Amino acid sequence: MNAASRSAVRVYIRDVLACWFGVDRSTVTRAIGEVRPLLAERKCTISLDVRL
């Protein structure tokens, strides 16, 4: 999968999450941005091929 396809998939997934929770996609994106440092702080690792 190329970079453009992965980006489109991330946008789609964030759209679905936003719909499920009744919020805007920007809220989901911001939440992901807030969670990433918390995971890193606790030494949580995610496979290199997975991007939140």
Predicted model as a PDB file, atoms N, CA, C, CB and O in Angstrom, pLDDT in the B-factor column:
MODEL        1                                                                  
ATOM      1  N   MET A   1       0.856  -1.179   0.000  1.00 73.00           N  
ATOM      2  CA  MET A   1       0.000   0.000   0.000  1.00 73.00           C  
ATOM      3  C   MET A   1       0.897   1.234   0.000  1.00 73.00           C  
ATOM      4  CB  MET A   1      -0.971   0.002   1.232  1.00 73.00           C  
ATOM      5  O   MET A   1       1.834   1.329   0.793  1.00 73.00           O  
ATOM      6  N   ASN A   2       0.607   2.171  -0.885  1.00 79.00           N  
ATOM      7  CA  ASN A   2       1.440   3.374  -0.955  1.00 79.00           C  
ATOM      8  C   ASN A   2       1.000   4.416   0.077  1.00 79.00           C  
ATOM      9  CB  ASN A   2       1.386   3.977  -2.367  1.00 79.00           C  
ATOM     10  O   ASN A   2      -0.028   4.259   0.735  1.00 79.00           O  
ATOM     11  N   ALA A   3       1.778   5.456   0.203  1.00 77.00           N  
ATOM     12  CA  ALA A   3       1.530   6.482   1.229  1.00 77.00           C  
ATOM     13  C   ALA A   3       0.176   7.159   1.049  1.00 77.00           C  
ATOM     14  CB  ALA A   3       2.632   7.534   1.197  1.00 77.00           C  
ATOM     15  O   ALA A   3      -0.514   7.435   2.030  1.00 77.00           O  
ATOM     16  N   ALA A   4      -0.202   7.423  -0.180  1.00 78.00           N  
ATOM     17  CA  ALA A   4      -1.493   8.085  -0.431  1.00 78.00           C  
ATOM     18  C   ALA A   4      -2.650   7.191  -0.004  1.00 78.00           C  
ATOM     19  CB  ALA A   4      -1.635   8.452  -1.924  1.00 78.00           C  
ATOM     20  O   ALA A   4      -3.638   7.674   0.551  1.00 78.00           O  
ATOM     21  N   SER A   5      -2.534   5.904  -0.256  1.00 80.00           N  
ATOM     22  CA  SER A   5      -3.589   4.960   0.140  1.00 80.00           C  
ATOM     23  C   SER A   5      -3.691   4.870   1.654  1.00 80.00           C  
ATOM     24  CB  SER A   5      -3.320   3.564  -0.453  1.00 80.00           C  
ATOM     25  O   SER A   5      -4.791   4.858   2.208  1.00 80.00           O  
ATOM     26  N   ARG A   6      -2.533   4.807   2.331  1.00 76.00           N  
ATOM     27  CA  ARG A   6      -2.552   4.740   3.801  1.00 76.00           C  
ATOM     28  C   ARG A   6      -3.175   5.993   4.389  1.00 76.00           C  
ATOM     29  CB  ARG A   6      -1.130   4.554   4.356  1.00 76.00           C  
ATOM     30  O   ARG A   6      -3.936   5.921   5.354  1.00 76.00           O  
ATOM     31  N   SER A   7      -2.857   7.129   3.814  1.00 80.00           N  
ATOM     32  CA  SER A   7      -3.428   8.386   4.282  1.00 80.00           C  
ATOM     33  C   SER A   7      -4.943   8.387   4.111  1.00 80.00           C  
ATOM     34  CB  SER A   7      -2.807   9.570   3.532  1.00 80.00           C  
ATOM     35  O   SER A   7      -5.670   8.810   5.010  1.00 80.00           O  
ATOM     36  N   ALA A   8      -5.420   7.920   2.966  1.00 83.00           N  
ATOM     37  CA  ALA A   8      -6.853   7.872   2.708  1.00 83.00           C  
ATOM     38  C   ALA A   8      -7.545   6.933   3.687  1.00 83.00           C  
ATOM     39  CB  ALA A   8      -7.126   7.432   1.267  1.00 83.00           C  
ATOM     40  O   ALA A   8      -8.650   7.219   4.146  1.00 83.00           O  
ATOM     41  N   VAL A   9      -6.906   5.821   4.007  1.00 84.00           N  
ATOM     42  CA  VAL A   9      -7.484   4.872   4.957  1.00 84.00           C  
ATOM     43  C   VAL A   9      -7.583   5.510   6.338  1.00 84.00           C  
ATOM     44  CB  VAL A   9      -6.643   3.578   5.020  1.00 84.00           C  
ATOM     45  O   VAL A   9      -8.597   5.358   7.019  1.00 84.00           O  
ATOM     46  N   ARG A  10      -6.532   6.227   6.760  1.00 81.00           N  
ATOM     47  CA  ARG A  10      -6.572   6.893   8.070  1.00 81.00           C  
ATOM     48  C   ARG A  10      -7.706   7.907   8.135  1.00 81.00           C  
ATOM     49  CB  ARG A  10      -5.233   7.587   8.363  1.00 81.00           C  
ATOM     50  O   ARG A  10      -8.414   7.988   9.139  1.00 81.00           O  
ATOM     51  N   VAL A  11      -7.877   8.675   7.073  1.00 84.00           N  
ATOM     52  CA  VAL A  11      -8.955   9.671   7.038  1.00 84.00           C  
ATOM     53  C   VAL A  11     -10.299   8.967   7.128  1.00 84.00           C  
ATOM     54  CB  VAL A  11      -8.878  10.534   5.747  1.00 84.00           C  
ATOM     55  O   VAL A  11     -11.181   9.407   7.865  1.00 84.00           O  
ATOM     56  N   TYR A  12     -10.463   7.875   6.386  1.00 89.00           N  
ATOM     57  CA  TYR A  12     -11.720   7.132   6.405  1.00 89.00           C  
ATOM     58  C   TYR A  12     -12.005   6.582   7.800  1.00 89.00           C  
ATOM     59  CB  TYR A  12     -11.680   5.988   5.381  1.00 89.00           C  
ATOM     60  O   TYR A  12     -13.125   6.689   8.298  1.00 89.00           O  
ATOM     61  N   ILE A  13     -10.988   5.993   8.426  1.00 91.00           N  
ATOM     62  CA  ILE A  13     -11.168   5.430   9.768  1.00 91.00           C  
ATOM     63  C   ILE A  13     -11.549   6.527  10.754  1.00 91.00           C  
ATOM     64  CB  ILE A  13      -9.884   4.712  10.238  1.00 91.00           C  
ATOM     65  O   ILE A  13     -12.415   6.325  11.605  1.00 91.00           O  
ATOM     66  N   ARG A  14     -10.913   7.676  10.644  1.00 91.00           N  
ATOM     67  CA  ARG A  14     -11.238   8.787  11.555  1.00 91.00           C  
ATOM     68  C   ARG A  14     -12.656   9.297  11.297  1.00 91.00           C  
ATOM     69  CB  ARG A  14     -10.218   9.944  11.390  1.00 91.00           C  
ATOM     70  O   ARG A  14     -13.350   9.694  12.233  1.00 91.00           O  
ATOM     71  N   ASP A  15     -13.088   9.289  10.039  1.00 94.00           N  
ATOM     72  CA  ASP A  15     -14.469   9.666   9.722  1.00 94.00           C  
ATOM     73  C   ASP A  15     -15.461   8.703  10.374  1.00 94.00           C  
ATOM     74  CB  ASP A  15     -14.682   9.693   8.196  1.00 94.00           C  
ATOM     75  O   ASP A  15     -16.473   9.125  10.934  1.00 94.00           O  
ATOM     76  N   VAL A  16     -15.161   7.419  10.297  1.00 95.00           N  
ATOM     77  CA  VAL A  16     -16.043   6.402  10.892  1.00 95.00           C  
ATOM     78  C   VAL A  16     -16.095   6.568  12.403  1.00 95.00           C  
ATOM     79  CB  VAL A  16     -15.564   4.976  10.529  1.00 95.00           C  
ATOM     80  O   VAL A  16     -17.176   6.544  12.991  1.00 95.00           O  
ATOM     81  N   LEU A  17     -14.939   6.736  13.039  1.00 95.00           N  
ATOM     82  CA  LEU A  17     -14.913   6.932  14.493  1.00 95.00           C  
ATOM     83  C   LEU A  17     -15.703   8.179  14.887  1.00 95.00           C  
ATOM     84  CB  LEU A  17     -13.459   7.045  14.998  1.00 95.00           C  
ATOM     85  O   LEU A  17     -16.464   8.160  15.854  1.00 95.00           O  
ATOM     86  N   ALA A  18     -15.519   9.251  14.136  1.00 96.00           N  
ATOM     87  CA  ALA A  18     -16.241  10.495  14.428  1.00 96.00           C  
ATOM     88  C   ALA A  18     -17.745  10.282  14.324  1.00 96.00           C  
ATOM     89  CB  ALA A  18     -15.799  11.615  13.471  1.00 96.00           C  
ATOM     90  O   ALA A  18     -18.506  10.777  15.155  1.00 96.00           O  
ATOM     91  N   CYS A  19     -18.165   9.554  13.314  1.00 96.00           N  
ATOM     92  CA  CYS A  19     -19.592   9.267  13.142  1.00 96.00           C  
ATOM     93  C   CYS A  19     -20.115   8.437  14.306  1.00 96.00           C  
ATOM     94  CB  CYS A  19     -19.842   8.532  11.813  1.00 96.00           C  
ATOM     95  O   CYS A  19     -21.170   8.742  14.862  1.00 96.00           O  
ATOM     96  N   TRP A  20     -19.386   7.392  14.678  1.00 97.00           N  
ATOM     97  CA  TRP A  20     -19.810   6.530  15.788  1.00 97.00           C  
ATOM     98  C   TRP A  20     -19.978   7.306  17.083  1.00 97.00           C  
ATOM     99  CB  TRP A  20     -18.809   5.410  15.993  1.00 97.00           C  
ATOM    100  O   TRP A  20     -20.927   7.083  17.835  1.00 97.00           O  
ATOM    101  N   PHE A  21     -19.036   8.230  17.340  1.00 97.00           N  
ATOM    102  CA  PHE A  21     -19.068   8.959  18.602  1.00 97.00           C  
ATOM    103  C   PHE A  21     -19.807  10.293  18.512  1.00 97.00           C  
ATOM    104  CB  PHE A  21     -17.668   9.197  19.078  1.00 97.00           C  
ATOM    105  O   PHE A  21     -19.939  11.005  19.507  1.00 97.00           O  
ATOM    106  N   GLY A  22     -20.281  10.622  17.330  1.00 97.00           N  
ATOM    107  CA  GLY A  22     -21.056  11.848  17.165  1.00 97.00           C  
ATOM    108  C   GLY A  22     -20.234  13.110  17.331  1.00 97.00           C  
ATOM    109  O   GLY A  22     -20.714  14.107  17.872  1.00 97.00           O  
ATOM    110  N   VAL A  23     -18.987  13.067  16.864  1.00 97.00           N  
ATOM    111  CA  VAL A  23     -18.101  14.234  16.961  1.00 97.00           C  
ATOM    112  C   VAL A  23     -17.525  14.518  15.576  1.00 97.00           C  
ATOM    113  CB  VAL A  23     -16.953  13.995  18.009  1.00 97.00           C  
ATOM    114  O   VAL A  23     -17.736  13.755  14.634  1.00 97.00           O  
ATOM    115  N   ASP A  24     -16.805  15.613  15.470  1.00 96.00           N  
ATOM    116  CA  ASP A  24     -16.147  15.962  14.223  1.00 96.00           C  
ATOM    117  C   ASP A  24     -14.840  15.183  14.084  1.00 96.00           C  
ATOM    118  CB  ASP A  24     -15.885  17.479  14.154  1.00 96.00           C  
ATOM    119  O   ASP A  24     -14.237  14.801  15.086  1.00 96.00           O  
ATOM    120  N   ARG A  25     -14.398  14.944  12.838  1.00 94.00           N  
ATOM    121  CA  ARG A  25     -13.141  14.223  12.609  1.00 94.00           C  
ATOM    122  C   ARG A  25     -11.968  14.931  13.275  1.00 94.00           C  
ATOM    123  CB  ARG A  25     -12.876  14.074  11.107  1.00 94.00           C  
ATOM    124  O   ARG A  25     -11.029  14.272  13.721  1.00 94.00           O  
ATOM    125  N   SER A  26     -12.001  16.249  13.352  1.00 95.00           N  
ATOM    126  CA  SER A  26     -10.895  16.977  13.988  1.00 95.00           C  
ATOM    127  C   SER A  26     -10.779  16.630  15.474  1.00 95.00           C  
ATOM    128  CB  SER A  26     -11.087  18.493  13.819  1.00 95.00           C  
ATOM    129  O   SER A  26      -9.685  16.657  16.037  1.00 95.00           O  
ATOM    130  N   THR A  27     -11.905  16.305  16.103  1.00 96.00           N  
ATOM    131  CA  THR A  27     -11.893  15.894  17.511  1.00 96.00           C  
ATOM    132  C   THR A  27     -11.166  14.563  17.658  1.00 96.00           C  
ATOM    133  CB  THR A  27     -13.338  15.785  18.067  1.00 96.00           C  
ATOM    134  O   THR A  27     -10.383  14.378  18.590  1.00 96.00           O  
ATOM    135  N   VAL A  28     -11.423  13.641  16.742  1.00 94.00           N  
ATOM    136  CA  VAL A  28     -10.750  12.345  16.765  1.00 94.00           C  
ATOM    137  C   VAL A  28      -9.252  12.542  16.532  1.00 94.00           C  
ATOM    138  CB  VAL A  28     -11.351  11.391  15.694  1.00 94.00           C  
ATOM    139  O   VAL A  28      -8.436  11.942  17.232  1.00 94.00           O  
ATOM    140  N   THR A  29      -8.886  13.369  15.568  1.00 92.00           N  
ATOM    141  CA  THR A  29      -7.483  13.635  15.272  1.00 92.00           C  
ATOM    142  C   THR A  29      -6.787  14.255  16.480  1.00 92.00           C  
ATOM    143  CB  THR A  29      -7.357  14.558  14.052  1.00 92.00           C  
ATOM    144  O   THR A  29      -5.665  13.876  16.813  1.00 92.00           O  
ATOM    145  N   ARG A  30      -7.441  15.193  17.127  1.00 95.00           N  
ATOM    146  CA  ARG A  30      -6.852  15.833  18.310  1.00 95.00           C  
ATOM    147  C   ARG A  30      -6.680  14.826  19.442  1.00 95.00           C  
ATOM    148  CB  ARG A  30      -7.727  17.012  18.779  1.00 95.00           C  
ATOM    149  O   ARG A  30      -5.659  14.833  20.131  1.00 95.00           O  
ATOM    150  N   ALA A  31      -7.679  13.953  19.639  1.00 94.00           N  
ATOM    151  CA  ALA A  31      -7.594  12.934  20.687  1.00 94.00           C  
ATOM    152  C   ALA A  31      -6.411  11.992  20.432  1.00 94.00           C  
ATOM    153  CB  ALA A  31      -8.911  12.130  20.764  1.00 94.00           C  
ATOM    154  O   ALA A  31      -5.689  11.627  21.360  1.00 94.00           O  
ATOM    155  N   ILE A  32      -6.224  11.609  19.185  1.00 88.00           N  
ATOM    156  CA  ILE A  32      -5.085  10.745  18.837  1.00 88.00           C  
ATOM    157  C   ILE A  32      -3.781  11.467  19.175  1.00 88.00           C  
ATOM    158  CB  ILE A  32      -5.119  10.354  17.320  1.00 88.00           C  
ATOM    159  O   ILE A  32      -2.854  10.866  19.720  1.00 88.00           O  
ATOM    160  N   GLY A  33      -3.717  12.750  18.851  1.00 89.00           N  
ATOM    161  CA  GLY A  33      -2.532  13.538  19.161  1.00 89.00           C  
ATOM    162  C   GLY A  33      -2.268  13.654  20.656  1.00 89.00           C  
ATOM    163  O   GLY A  33      -1.116  13.753  21.078  1.00 89.00           O  
ATOM    164  N   GLU A  34      -3.327  13.644  21.456  1.00 92.00           N  
ATOM    165  CA  GLU A  34      -3.170  13.727  22.906  1.00 92.00           C  
ATOM    166  C   GLU A  34      -2.789  12.374  23.509  1.00 92.00           C  
ATOM    167  CB  GLU A  34      -4.460  14.238  23.546  1.00 92.00           C  
ATOM    168  O   GLU A  34      -2.104  12.319  24.531  1.00 92.00           O  
ATOM    169  N   VAL A  35      -3.225  11.297  22.885  1.00 89.00           N  
ATOM    170  CA  VAL A  35      -2.956   9.962  23.406  1.00 89.00           C  
ATOM    171  C   VAL A  35      -1.544   9.485  23.067  1.00 89.00           C  
ATOM    172  CB  VAL A  35      -3.975   8.980  22.860  1.00 89.00           C  
ATOM    173  O   VAL A  35      -0.915   8.797  23.872  1.00 89.00           O  
ATOM    174  N   ARG A  36      -1.044   9.842  21.894  1.00 85.00           N  
ATOM    175  CA  ARG A  36       0.296   9.386  21.476  1.00 85.00           C  
ATOM    176  C   ARG A  36       1.372   9.643  22.525  1.00 85.00           C  
ATOM    177  CB  ARG A  36       0.692  10.069  20.186  1.00 85.00           C  
ATOM    178  O   ARG A  36       2.112   8.721  22.866  1.00 85.00           O  
ATOM    179  N   PRO A  37       1.487  10.884  23.057  1.00 88.00           N  
ATOM    180  CA  PRO A  37       2.532  11.133  24.062  1.00 88.00           C  
ATOM    181  C   PRO A  37       2.302  10.328  25.347  1.00 88.00           C  
ATOM    182  CB  PRO A  37       2.592  12.627  24.394  1.00 88.00           C  
ATOM    183  O   PRO A  37       3.262   9.925  26.004  1.00 88.00           O  
ATOM    184  N   LEU A  38       1.051  10.097  25.703  1.00 91.00           N  
ATOM    185  CA  LEU A  38       0.765   9.304  26.903  1.00 91.00           C  
ATOM    186  C   LEU A  38       1.233   7.864  26.718  1.00 91.00           C  
ATOM    187  CB  LEU A  38      -0.741   9.336  27.229  1.00 91.00           C  
ATOM    188  O   LEU A  38       1.795   7.264  27.634  1.00 91.00           O  
ATOM    189  N   LEU A  39       0.999   7.318  25.538  1.00 88.00           N  
ATOM    190  CA  LEU A  39       1.472   5.963  25.246  1.00 88.00           C  
ATOM    191  C   LEU A  39       2.996   5.911  25.270  1.00 88.00           C  
ATOM    192  CB  LEU A  39       0.945   5.488  23.877  1.00 88.00           C  
ATOM    193  O   LEU A  39       3.581   4.987  25.837  1.00 88.00           O  
ATOM    194  N   ALA A  40       3.631   6.896  24.660  1.00 85.00           N  
ATOM    195  CA  ALA A  40       5.096   6.936  24.624  1.00 85.00           C  
ATOM    196  C   ALA A  40       5.682   7.087  26.026  1.00 85.00           C  
ATOM    197  CB  ALA A  40       5.576   8.086  23.729  1.00 85.00           C  
ATOM    198  O   ALA A  40       6.703   6.481  26.352  1.00 85.00           O  
ATOM    199  N   GLU A  41       5.035   7.889  26.837  1.00 91.00           N  
ATOM    200  CA  GLU A  41       5.481   8.113  28.210  1.00 91.00           C  
ATOM    201  C   GLU A  41       5.489   6.812  29.008  1.00 91.00           C  
ATOM    202  CB  GLU A  41       4.584   9.145  28.898  1.00 91.00           C  
ATOM    203  O   GLU A  41       6.329   6.613  29.885  1.00 91.00           O  
ATOM    204  N   ARG A  42       4.551   5.940  28.693  1.00 91.00           N  
ATOM    205  CA  ARG A  42       4.423   4.666  29.396  1.00 91.00           C  
ATOM    206  C   ARG A  42       5.124   3.530  28.665  1.00 91.00           C  
ATOM    207  CB  ARG A  42       2.961   4.324  29.585  1.00 91.00           C  
ATOM    208  O   ARG A  42       4.908   2.354  28.958  1.00 91.00           O  
ATOM    209  N   LYS A  43       5.967   3.903  27.711  1.00 88.00           N  
ATOM    210  CA  LYS A  43       6.773   2.944  26.954  1.00 88.00           C  
ATOM    211  C   LYS A  43       5.931   1.933  26.175  1.00 88.00           C  
ATOM    212  CB  LYS A  43       7.697   2.208  27.891  1.00 88.00           C  
ATOM    213  O   LYS A  43       6.381   0.816  25.922  1.00 88.00           O  
ATOM    214  N   CYS A  44       4.727   2.316  25.800  1.00 85.00           N  
ATOM    215  CA  CYS A  44       3.902   1.459  24.958  1.00 85.00           C  
ATOM    216  C   CYS A  44       4.455   1.517  23.541  1.00 85.00           C  
ATOM    217  CB  CYS A  44       2.397   1.892  24.996  1.00 85.00           C  
ATOM    218  O   CYS A  44       4.724   2.596  23.014  1.00 85.00           O  
ATOM    219  N   THR A  45       4.617   0.375  22.945  1.00 72.00           N  
ATOM    220  CA  THR A  45       5.151   0.333  21.599  1.00 72.00           C  
ATOM    221  C   THR A  45       4.095  -0.166  20.628  1.00 72.00           C  
ATOM    222  CB  THR A  45       6.393  -0.551  21.541  1.00 72.00           C  
ATOM    223  O   THR A  45       3.233  -0.975  20.970  1.00 72.00           O  
ATOM    224  N   ILE A  46       4.188   0.332  19.432  1.00 68.00           N  
ATOM    225  CA  ILE A  46       3.291  -0.061  18.369  1.00 68.00           C  
ATOM    226  C   ILE A  46       4.175  -0.470  17.206  1.00 68.00           C  
ATOM    227  CB  ILE A  46       2.291   1.093  17.978  1.00 68.00           C  
ATOM    228  O   ILE A  46       5.197   0.166  16.947  1.00 68.00           O  
ATOM    229  N   SER A  47       3.797  -1.510  16.513  1.00 67.00           N  
ATOM    230  CA  SER A  47       4.568  -1.988  15.384  1.00 67.00           C  
ATOM    231  C   SER A  47       4.849  -0.824  14.428  1.00 67.00           C  
ATOM    232  CB  SER A  47       3.821  -3.133  14.657  1.00 67.00           C  
ATOM    233  O   SER A  47       4.006   0.052  14.239  1.00 67.00           O  
ATOM    234  N   LEU A  48       6.027  -0.827  13.839  1.00 62.00           N  
ATOM    235  CA  LEU A  48       6.437   0.271  12.948  1.00 62.00           C  
ATOM    236  C   LEU A  48       5.518   0.440  11.749  1.00 62.00           C  
ATOM    237  CB  LEU A  48       7.845   0.040  12.462  1.00 62.00           C  
ATOM    238  O   LEU A  48       5.408   1.543  11.215  1.00 62.00           O  
ATOM    239  N   ASP A  49       4.863  -0.616  11.318  1.00 65.00           N  
ATOM    240  CA  ASP A  49       3.989  -0.496  10.151  1.00 65.00           C  
ATOM    241  C   ASP A  49       2.586  -0.018  10.509  1.00 65.00           C  
ATOM    242  CB  ASP A  49       3.901  -1.823   9.440  1.00 65.00           C  
ATOM    243  O   ASP A  49       1.747   0.144   9.624  1.00 65.00           O  
ATOM    244  N   VAL A  50       2.319   0.210  11.795  1.00 65.00           N  
ATOM    245  CA  VAL A  50       1.019   0.705  12.240  1.00 65.00           C  
ATOM    246  C   VAL A  50       1.144   2.165  12.589  1.00 65.00           C  
ATOM    247  CB  VAL A  50       0.490  -0.100  13.447  1.00 65.00           C  
ATOM    248  O   VAL A  50       2.049   2.565  13.322  1.00 65.00           O  
ATOM    249  N   ARG A  51       0.233   2.962  12.063  1.00 62.00           N  
ATOM    250  CA  ARG A  51       0.256   4.384  12.378  1.00 62.00           C  
ATOM    251  C   ARG A  51      -1.104   4.776  12.925  1.00 62.00           C  
ATOM    252  CB  ARG A  51       0.624   5.238  11.127  1.00 62.00           C  
ATOM    253  O   ARG A  51      -2.139   4.463  12.335  1.00 62.00           O  
ATOM    254  N   LEU A  52      -1.091   5.458  14.049  1.00 56.00           N  
ATOM    255  CA  LEU A  52      -2.359   5.913  14.639  1.00 56.00           C  
ATOM    256  C   LEU A  52      -2.844   7.155  13.966  1.00 56.00           C  
ATOM    257  CB  LEU A  52      -2.210   6.163  16.127  1.00 56.00           C  
ATOM    258  O   LEU A  52      -3.895   7.683  14.329  1.00 56.00           O  
TER     259      LEU A  52                                                      
ENDMDL                                                                          
END                                                                             
